[in-house]
């Protein structure tokens, strides 16, 4: 199934978005306690109650939580009794949104709640993410997420697509933009710092932190009833690269380009792009794959370099893009989410507001 809306399917929009203030550690609260205020806030924005939601879908990771079926505990924050229609993906919440969007296309319901969360502070998230790698050839070597991102950055430099100064500028711009974002973890002028894994320095890498996000989707006239200016999902698609890093060109992202094409991103220019680029070098790859020039406002929220709650950062990108449409700051926005090493899996959504 492709992600393009054709004349047949109903129109679906993001009508509300909420997120936590992302922090280095939330040792004083559980996943449920971290999530509940976000759920309450996103419902309050529309006046809906849990009983009004037709479908609920979440995204999280048992590896981060350190226990099986950890997402069932988070349902306590939603309220699963009386029984609700619910699903879960072991992915970033952006993929949970894709499932909810598909559910709404079936016309079984008019509203959907999507949420995701991640607590990275209890352990070494760099090592946990190694479990995503090819289990036969790569994972036994234990390259962590920063080492793999550095491999990609070095490939970009060797190909002449960027240099250390350009990467430093990406990080500085992102955190300067985050100064106006009350939810960001890192803001303003952050030192570039020492090398973490050459050629990536501290300023090229995302902060480790805990956080959660939630969005509400609604279809057709229901969306207009719930939101003054809905962010209509005009197209959404996700694609995946080969699992083996050795057969990929790390300087390019064909899956992002294909997802964007299938989502209709190239049909008309966008004015805003929220890119899920946890490392400064990955923004370089995504800009090239998505054909974004300097006329496009990239990561006005600060992006993942300012706050990177694993399993929620991709959903935050969609939410931030939708929020700009809600406020009237954007008319046509692109949102991108990624998962896996070196931009392995990529999702692209195109959001539009009604003409003004």
VOGU-3710 file (C-alpha; in Angstrom, 3 decimals, decimal comma):
1> xxxxxxxxxx> 0,000/0,000/0,000  1,446/3,372/-0,955  1,126/6,447/1,183  -0,383/8,829/-1,354  -3,898/10,100/-0,812  -5,863/9,612/-4,040  -9,337/11,082/-4,694  -10,983/8,058/-3,051  -9,573/8,006/0,508  -10,904/10,413/3,123
11> xxxxxxxxxx> -8,905/13,414/4,328  -7,094/12,891/7,632  -5,389/15,564/9,722  -3,289/16,077/12,821  -5,562/18,153/15,060  -3,495/18,335/18,272  0,052/17,755/19,480  1,683/17,695/22,914  5,071/16,706/24,263  7,005/16,622/27,500
21> xxxxxxxxxx> 9,795/18,956/28,413  12,632/16,608/27,443  15,117/16,063/30,265  18,430/14,314/30,826  16,866/12,051/33,419  13,420/11,266/34,817  14,479/8,979/37,646  11,736/10,440/39,816  8,959/9,193/37,509  7,937/6,042/35,652
31> xxxxxxxxxx> 6,986/5,830/31,990  3,314/6,125/32,940  3,913/9,187/35,127  5,940/10,798/32,335  3,262/10,037/29,758  0,030/10,944/31,553  0,391/14,762/31,480  1,028/14,592/27,721  -2,082/12,497/27,137  -4,176/14,846/29,255
41> xxxxxxxxxx> -2,831/17,868/27,404  -3,440/16,549/23,893  -7,017/15,592/24,791  -7,643/18,944/26,466  -6,592/20,765/23,285  -9,605/19,252/21,500  -12,013/18,802/24,391  -12,136/15,055/23,811  -12,181/12,348/26,458  -10,637/8,906/26,297
51> xxxxxxxxxx> -14,033/7,390/25,563  -14,294/9,591/22,442  -11,181/8,075/20,824  -11,897/5,385/18,245  -8,374/3,932/17,963  -5,179/4,166/20,015  -1,688/3,262/18,810  1,648/3,604/20,611  5,341/3,297/19,856  8,079/2,319/22,317
61> xxxxxxxxxx> 10,936/-0,135/22,866  11,127/-3,055/25,279  14,927/-2,897/25,008  14,942/0,597/26,498  12,508/-0,370/29,239  14,391/-3,577/30,010  11,292/-5,751/30,174  8,944/-7,556/27,816  5,576/-6,061/26,850  6,449/-2,845/28,651
71> xxxxxxxxxx> 3,929/-0,922/26,562  1,070/-2,580/28,464  2,030/-0,586/31,561  1,704/2,656/29,619  -1,904/1,783/28,863  -2,622/2,608/32,496  -2,046/6,219/31,499  -4,541/5,944/28,645  -7,233/4,079/30,498  -7,841/0,676/28,926
81> xxxxxxxxxx> -11,116/-0,055/30,714  -13,738/-0,282/29,388  -11,825/-2,117/26,599  -10,450/0,083/23,819  -9,311/-0,557/20,252  -5,541/-0,462/20,672  -2,307/-1,396/18,891  1,432/-0,981/19,398  4,581/-0,846/17,265  8,098/-1,564/18,472
91> xxxxxxxxxx> 9,211/1,534/16,572  9,293/5,287/16,800  5,846/6,774/17,281  5,893/8,080/13,699  5,247/4,499/12,571  2,415/4,239/15,091  0,952/7,325/13,434  1,204/5,589/10,059  -0,767/2,632/11,425  -3,397/4,954/12,894
101> xxxxxxxxxx> -3,642/6,846/9,592  -4,230/3,534/7,815  -6,901/2,616/10,369  -8,730/5,901/9,777  -8,654/5,292/6,019  -10,810/2,217/6,584  -13,550/4,521/7,930  -14,045/2,350/11,017  -13,559/5,438/13,179  -13,052/9,215/12,918
111> xxxxxxxxxx> -10,451/9,805/15,650  -7,167/8,225/16,724  -4,721/8,854/19,547  -1,027/8,208/18,867  1,662/8,400/21,532  5,232/7,294/22,094  7,852/7,567/24,799  11,381/6,602/25,684  13,517/6,603/28,825  17,159/6,503/27,749
121> xxxxxxxxxx> 18,683/7,638/31,034  18,712/4,320/32,976  21,348/2,659/30,760  23,670/3,099/27,794  21,409/3,859/24,851  24,430/3,732/22,532  24,843/0,046/23,359  21,121/-0,751/23,366  20,770/0,506/19,792  23,435/-1,988/18,710
131> xxxxxxxxxx> 20,689/-4,638/18,945  19,224/-3,195/15,721  22,204/-4,337/13,680  22,660/-7,372/11,459  23,048/-10,155/14,062  25,576/-12,202/12,077  28,162/-9,787/10,690  27,813/-6,394/12,400  26,232/-6,716/15,844  28,951/-9,104/17,161
141> xxxxxxxxxx> 31,482/-6,314/16,579  29,465/-4,034/18,937  29,805/-0,766/17,000  27,643/1,713/18,876  25,321/4,278/17,300  27,837/7,131/17,460  30,597/5,052/15,841  28,284/4,164/12,953  27,190/7,787/12,528  30,867/8,782/12,463
151> xxxxxxxxxx> 31,445/6,231/9,691  28,677/7,919/7,717  30,063/11,395/8,436  33,532/10,386/7,263  32,069/8,951/4,054  30,329/12,299/3,432  33,578/14,173/3,958  35,532/11,821/1,717  32,918/12,393/-1,009  33,278/16,175/-0,636
161> xxxxxxxxxx> 29,691/16,760/0,552  30,600/18,415/3,863  33,383/19,188/6,323  33,737/19,652/10,074  33,006/23,371/9,940  29,767/22,785/8,027  28,681/20,130/10,519  29,400/22,480/13,416  27,207/25,101/11,734  24,308/22,625/11,553
171> xxxxxxxxxx> 24,503/21,965/15,285  24,863/25,640/16,164  21,864/26,615/14,027  19,675/23,865/15,454  20,342/24,767/19,070  19,981/28,478/18,368  16,548/27,796/16,877  15,687/25,700/19,925  16,050/28,766/22,154  12,386/29,579/21,503
181> xxxxxxxxxx> 11,260/25,984/22,107  10,287/25,447/25,764  10,456/21,653/25,337  14,023/21,439/24,004  16,764/19,928/26,125  19,741/21,829/24,661  19,353/25,477/23,685  21,427/28,396/22,530  25,177/28,294/22,205  26,511/24,818/22,946
191> xxxxxxxxxx> 30,282/24,211/22,677  31,290/21,964/19,798  33,423/20,068/22,289  35,901/17,255/21,859  35,702/14,323/19,497  33,312/11,581/20,569  34,215/9,403/17,592  36,165/11,207/14,887  35,025/13,218/12,944  31,962/13,766/15,174
201> xxxxxxxxxx> 32,324/16,055/18,153  29,959/16,478/21,083  28,079/19,234/19,256  27,403/16,922/16,309  25,631/14,366/18,512  22,179/14,378/20,102  21,588/14,737/23,824  20,589/11,636/25,764  17,230/12,237/27,378  13,792/11,036/28,345
211> xxxxxxxxxx> 10,541/12,214/26,842  7,122/11,480/25,401  4,823/12,883/22,726  1,245/12,447/21,576  -0,863/13,527/18,612  -4,534/13,297/17,776  -5,717/12,423/14,286  -9,191/13,085/12,958  -10,904/12,587/9,615  -12,954/14,916/7,423
221> xxxxxxxxxx> -15,413/17,295/9,063  -14,529/15,853/12,470  -11,056/17,354/12,090  -12,518/20,799/11,329  -14,743/20,552/14,399  -11,761/19,811/16,638  -9,153/22,201/15,213  -9,395/25,687/13,722  -6,701/24,912/11,127  -6,055/21,158/10,812
231> xxxxxxxxxx> -2,747/19,914/9,432  -3,978/17,655/6,629  -1,814/14,638/5,840  -1,604/14,954/2,054  0,779/12,028/1,743  2,756/9,655/3,940  5,043/6,752/3,111  7,939/4,817/4,631  10,755/2,779/3,070  13,771/0,826/4,291
241> xxxxxxxxxx> 17,378/0,387/3,207  19,222/-2,930/3,092  20,030/-4,257/6,551  23,705/-4,773/5,756  25,710/-1,553/5,965  28,278/-2,948/3,549  25,921/-2,861/0,564  24,692/0,699/1,163  25,990/4,067/0,005  26,079/5,891/3,329
251> xxxxxxxxxx> 26,298/9,285/1,608  22,810/8,910/0,126  19,339/7,884/1,312  17,339/6,337/-1,549  14,631/5,190/0,854  14,020/8,761/2,026  13,866/9,976/-1,564  11,418/7,237/-2,552  9,231/7,804/0,519  9,138/11,534/-0,249
261> xxxxxxxxxx> 8,250/10,858/-3,877  5,418/8,496/-2,910  4,164/11,001/-0,332  4,019/13,746/-2,972  6,728/15,911/-1,427  8,216/16,828/-4,811  4,947/17,855/-6,447  5,043/21,350/-4,924  7,593/23,175/-2,766  7,391/22,953/1,013
271> xxxxxxxxxx> 8,139/25,913/3,267  9,104/23,942/6,391  10,943/20,666/6,988  11,238/18,912/10,340  14,013/16,368/9,827  14,759/13,573/12,269  18,538/13,887/12,019  20,083/12,868/15,365  23,566/13,659/14,034  24,556/16,809/12,160
281> xxxxxxxxxx> 25,949/14,730/9,271  22,563/13,091/8,751  20,940/16,444/8,028  23,370/16,759/5,114  22,217/13,405/3,730  18,534/14,218/4,182  18,749/17,678/2,631  20,249/16,167/-0,502  17,762/13,296/-0,670  14,776/15,611/-0,135
291> xxxxxxxxxx> 16,061/18,370/-2,458  15,766/21,051/0,216  17,355/24,381/-0,614  17,913/27,449/1,554  14,352/28,667/0,972  13,032/25,882/3,236  13,008/26,439/7,001  14,708/23,318/8,358  14,129/22,219/11,953  12,775/25,489/13,367
301> xxxxxxxxxx> 12,082/23,560/16,593  15,770/22,715/16,962  15,336/19,142/15,769  16,822/16,023/17,288  20,107/17,815/18,020  18,207/19,811/20,658  16,051/16,961/22,031  16,203/13,310/21,017  13,892/11,101/23,095  14,409/7,723/21,439
311> xxxxxxxxxx> 11,114/6,263/20,120  9,435/9,682/20,315  11,728/12,007/18,329  10,206/11,042/14,963  6,654/11,606/16,204  7,827/14,946/17,602  8,969/15,937/14,104  5,471/15,292/12,734  3,920/17,066/15,695  6,182/20,106/15,404
321> xxxxxxxxxx> 5,448/20,399/11,667  1,716/20,089/12,343  1,876/22,686/15,112  3,381/25,209/12,706  0,479/24,573/10,320  -1,987/24,992/13,211  -0,449/28,361/14,139  -0,338/29,571/10,560  3,473/29,645/10,478  3,514/27,091/7,648
331> xxxxxxxxxx> 1,221/26,248/4,747  2,957/23,110/3,466  5,397/21,239/5,686  7,448/18,078/5,358  8,093/15,838/8,361  10,662/13,035/8,432  11,316/10,221/10,904  14,062/7,620/10,961  14,957/4,439/12,783  17,926/2,125/12,690
341> xxxxxxxxxx> 21,629/2,798/11,995  22,702/5,435/9,466  19,149/6,349/8,378  18,159/2,744/7,668  14,377/3,216/7,851  12,722/6,467/6,805  9,206/7,867/6,897  8,094/11,070/5,157  4,803/12,907/5,644  3,514/16,018/3,866
351> xxxxxx> 1,203/18,262/5,893  -0,883/21,149/4,572  -3,221/23,735/6,031  -6,390/24,959/4,392  -5,838/27,929/2,021  -5,932/31,299/3,777
//
